[in-house]
């Protein structure tokens, strides 16, 4: 089975959002304080500690608007944090299960790939999808709220 890599949101995009950049809906990110309960940063990607500043914004992790470019709310650390570069599951993935979907090179959902999988099966199901030539990446979303969590690609 092929290894997979979990990608954080790109640092240049996160820096722009922290500096007053607009989200996917053209709005400024909301600035608030984390209550410490399930606020995963999509950059570092750990849970934002209680009392720490955080941003809430609309995220569309696709290059352009098109019917399959899903948008949803995410959290980011308000202050600088280091992008995820670890092996295995990012620490923010704490729920028992997640929705995974495979996407083609033109960023369209590959029908038949969407599946809710147990947390400990994320890497293996993503590797199975990425073994298909027509799948370029796999997105991980909340199984309950459909929020974007992270993107998975073939390990280089």
Beta strands, then each sheet from edge to edge (+ up, - down):
strand 1: 4-7
strand 2: 30-33
strand 3: 53-59
strand 4: 72-77
strand 5: 97-103
strand 6: 115-118
strand 7: 137-142
strand 8: 148-154
sheet 1: 1+ 8- 7+ 5- 6+
sheet 2: 2+ 3- 4+
end
